[in-house]
Amino acid sequence: MSPMNELLTRALDQVSDPETGRPITQTGQIIEATQDGQQVRVVAGLTSWSQPIAEEWRQQLRDRLLAAFPGSHVDVELTPFERQVARSGQLGLRIRSILLVGSGKGGVGKSTIAAGLALALQRLGARTGLMDADVYGPSVPHLLGLSGRPSVTEEKKIEPIRSRGMPVISMGFLVEPDQAVIWRGPMLHGSITQFLRDTEWGELDYLVIDMPPGTGDVALTLSQLAPIAGAVVVCTPQEVALLDAVKAVAMFRRVNIPILGMVENMSGFISPDTGKRFDIFGAGGARARAEELGVPVLGEVPIDIRLRELGDAGQLALALEPAASSQAVLLGIARNVVRTLAMRQAARPAAPALPTL
């Protein structure tokens, strides 16, 4: 790295790495930093974990440099930055952030949001996996159009089924579509443990877990197996769904899982003919309840006939294509999740400086 003057160093020292919350001057992410007269150029590395918010982070870095060097021409370039994923939790998973997607009741589109979030994170450049923990009603395989039975590797690991390169595991791959899973609690928790522990996930930035509906103790099982980065609670605007969403928030908090925010699904219907909005299930309920609970709203997903059609046809991945009407809202939810995680990292107390030898 080229020598930096003191002012440039101080400016860069005020920019945090989204993933760790540490100043980028301490993480080895500054590849090049030069200031020559009115020309300032910085090349900074960014991990795939942070890719969903890469452009806004680049702008944040540029704004900081413009404040330090008013009137200068500032050029900020981002480049991929590799950082080894440390094993974490009692299972030793190589996953940076595990995200739970839950709901207080069924029928609110939780699985669609969970799969959409995973697909959006993947589309935005993060290495992502999807685990269907809704053992009694696994719908992820259908939404993604996946079938087949997972194989077992020589290392006795479960090889997941892949959706456009994204590893996916679900009980739906192990039972016939017309067969019901009739298990008692210990068998349910054993299967979830096995899916999490024995699947060959590889190194992931995010693992999205589609939770069973309601407030059972699966969240407790997961919280004991691995560190959970946070939970997303899905609800609809109607009061009965909001009441159950409050219970879901309380459940996650009770087992010390941070709440990243709420997603309001089926949030109004906009007529394609007239453009008029119809609030079929009510309006503004999730936002008001989220404010009461002190959690952000990550996104509002309107009733979208095309989104429903894609899910029914097993082509939910097409909802992330540029022409899809639901692409913007799904990408927005993914960015909001990563942004919330980054803000939480930045707010953590600074790690103590390493002793000088």
Buried (B, 14 or more C-beta within 10 A) or exposed (E): EEEBEEEBBEBBEEBBBBBBBBBBBBBEBBBEBBBEEEEBBBBBBBBBBBBBBBEEBBEBBBEBBBEBBEEBEBEBEBEEBEBEBEEBBEEEBEBBBBBBBBBBBBEBBBBBBBBBBBBBBBBBBBBBBBBBBBBEBBBBBBBBBBEEEBEEEEEEBBEBBEBEEBBBBBBBBBEEEEEEBEBEEEEBBEBBBEBBBBBBBEEBBBBBBBBBBBBBEBBBBBBEBBBBBBBBBBBBBBEEBBEBBBBBBEBBBEBEBBBBBBBBBBBBBEEEEEEEEEBBBBBEBBBEBBEEBEBBBBBBBBBBEBBEEBBEEBBBBBBBEEEBBBBEBBBBBBBBBBBBBBEBBEEEEEEEEEEEE
